[in-house]
Amino acid sequence: MIYIQEYFQHLSNFGKSAIVLNLLFFILSGVIFKYIVKPTDDEDKNKSRIRWLRFLNFLLLMIYVVDALFNGTTKNNQWLLQLSQTGLVLLISYLFIQFSHAWALQHYGKEKNIDGEEISSSTYKSEMMYIIIIALTIIAGILLLVNIWNVTSWLQATGVLGGLLVILFATKDAWAIDSVHGLIMLYNHDLEPGVICRIPEYDILAVTRKISLTQTTFRDLVQKHKIVIPNSKLRTTKIEILNRAGQTGWNDYIEYKIGYNTPTKQVEDFFEKVWEVSCEKSSALTLEKKPKILLVETGDHAIVWRLHYHLDNIYQLKSARYCINRVAFYLQEEFNLSLATPITHQTVENVAIDFPNDDSSTELDLENPTE
């Protein structure tokens, strides 16, 4: 303990401040990303933020630990001082970006209610502000590092700047394309958090959760798992948008094939009872909003009946459909009808064919077509 006190007293004011700040950030990292920087709905990302902050704290503290083991001080070891200042610049830059992103979301983002859950969603303005903040932070960080290591001559060397431009150009496919597509989607406002969409190419029916600069996150409507698609791929595929952000009502329908021998009145009574029982079992359906019973097709084997109904909560689209199907299955015996498509083949023996340029008609025997 005495050795630690003596070592701490020999440190410069900068060294003492660096150690105190690192210890505070290391201890309070969980509090910072829970209460100060608003956490995201992605728990893994929140944990990753805390790990990165503590990792930077650990590296910076290890510099002073190494210095103490070799009985030195940052005053006598210039390179340790430079390493310490470099670590502090990286740490402050990281925290500044995180705080600035939270500020941009608070001032330019939107609060969305997704199936009863409040989330903060990015907008075109918030993401543009985030890009500007990142660019300014990187420039300021580079300038500080150049001055810390006394390599100001690098700024005058076109080779260094040219190398940076080459690196940016070589990695543009990893960040530039998706970022541009992400900004376009945010600007168009067609795909927003809370919107339910169907993507046939990927067999997806899901709720849009988040649109970032590089990727879009969905939550599957049935299995509730997370789906992540790069923005560049999302912009080149067909997307069916079922609702607008903030709208929970939607019109849906279910079709059933019922045989011709079932009277219309019997079918209508059956669907009315199905709707009544389904409304009791599903909170997404309302008994007062009567469904429409439509005959949409007279098929070869059965009539296609459509139950067209209003859904109060589109986020329960699948569960409401499952509920109606189950009720219909159980009630079919009570109403003496079948939802199974009947097989109604008929045998045709002879067919008379009239030829347009001949007054006579010839009977074609199907069993002996060559005669």
Salt bridges, closest charged atoms under 4 A:
ASP41 OD2 - ARG209 NH2 3.00
ASP42 OD2 - LYS226 NZ 3.26
GLU111 OE2 - LYS38 NZ 3.36
GLU117 OE2 - ARG209 NH2 3.38
GLU127 OE2 - HIS101 NE2 3.87
GLU192 OE1 - LYS112 NZ 3.57
GLU192 OE2 - HIS189 ND1 3.25
GLU240 OE1 - ARG198 NH1 2.99
GLU240 OE2 - LYS238 NZ 3.48
ASP252 OD1 - ARG321 NH2 3.01
GLU255 OE2 - ARG306 NH2 2.47
ASP269 OD2 - LYS265 NZ 2.86
ASP312 OD1 - LYS289 NZ 3.15
ASP312 OD1 - HIS310 NE2 3.50
